[in-house]
Amino acid sequence: KAGVTQTPRYLIKTRGQQVTLSCSPISGHRSVSWYQQTPGQGLQFLFEYFSETQRNKGNFPGRFSGRQFSNSRSEMNVSTLELGDSALYLCASGGQGAPGYDEQYFGPGTRLTVT
Amino acid sequence: DQQVKQNSPSLSVQEGRISILNCDYTNSMFDYFLWYKKYPAEGPTFLISISSIKDKNEDGRFTVFLNKSAKHLSLHIVPSQPGDSAVYFCAASANSGYSTLTFGKGTMLLVSP
């Protein structure tokens, strides 16, 4: 099976712009979660989608949003970018739907740099 | 408020010896714990997990121990190999019905030949 893919791998944006990141989960996985990794904060949970519905959301401002499509692919959008949004954004897909106990499989991440 | 803590930012071990990575948690609702390994420029890779109904789980060179009363878990790697050098993240999940993981900040393990 192909793993989790994320596009683009690297991105440079200017403060105030918006950005959309894409994630394709492992075939058959219906859960997609997004995490932000920064050197100071480690991995922080952004949100999780299951069957096109947001099931849970982390403690991030409303500038961070996401969605999931019927084929389980997910996108994450950040509007009005700030310098502090520079981070590695990781997408993870989970198993067939058993909630709460899935091992999550991570993509390689998108490295976003905001200048 | 950090619910999952890895108090050692780094650990150095010689090849062949045991590596012990520690993790503490504060949320008593956590009942499933996982360890991930991460190389630079790659996403975390799932290593091993343990449910709160167990106190030990073993997979090859990797063993995870859980002490629920102390809210502490540890990952043992025996014997350590240079290829084990990476950042190790401890993560926890609560029985909330959601696939949400709370991660520690990671411990960088360096295994020297």
Chai-1 contact restraints between the chains, C-beta under 6 A:
chainA,res_idxA,chainB,res_idxB,connection_type,confidence,min_distance_angstrom,max_distance_angstrom,comment,restraint_id
A,S31,B,S99,contact,1.0,0.0,6.0,A-B,restraint_1
A,G42,B,F103,contact,1.0,0.0,6.0,A-B,restraint_2
A,G42,B,K105,contact,1.0,0.0,6.0,A-B,restraint_3
A,G42,B,G106,contact,1.0,0.0,6.0,A-B,restraint_4
A,L43,B,F103,contact,1.0,0.0,6.0,A-B,restraint_5
A,F45,B,T100,contact,1.0,0.0,6.0,A-B,restraint_6
A,E48,B,S99,contact,1.0,0.0,6.0,A-B,restraint_7
A,E48,B,T100,contact,1.0,0.0,6.0,A-B,restraint_8
A,R55,B,Y98,contact,1.0,0.0,6.0,A-B,restraint_9
A,N56,B,Y98,contact,1.0,0.0,6.0,A-B,restraint_10
A,N56,B,T100,contact,1.0,0.0,6.0,A-B,restraint_11
A,L90,B,G43,contact,1.0,0.0,6.0,A-B,restraint_12
A,G94,B,S99,contact,1.0,0.0,6.0,A-B,restraint_13
A,P99,B,G97,contact,1.0,0.0,6.0,A-B,restraint_14
A,G100,B,S93,contact,1.0,0.0,6.0,A-B,restraint_15
A,G100,B,N95,contact,1.0,0.0,6.0,A-B,restraint_16
A,G100,B,G97,contact,1.0,0.0,6.0,A-B,restraint_17
A,Y101,B,Y32,contact,1.0,0.0,6.0,A-B,restraint_18
A,D102,B,S99,contact,1.0,0.0,6.0,A-B,restraint_19
A,E103,B,F46,contact,1.0,0.0,6.0,A-B,restraint_20
A,F106,B,G43,contact,1.0,0.0,6.0,A-B,restraint_21
A,F106,B,P44,contact,1.0,0.0,6.0,A-B,restraint_22
A,G107,B,G43,contact,1.0,0.0,6.0,A-B,restraint_23
A,P108,B,E42,contact,1.0,0.0,6.0,A-B,restraint_24
A,P108,B,G43,contact,1.0,0.0,6.0,A-B,restraint_25
A,G109,B,G43,contact,1.0,0.0,6.0,A-B,restraint_26
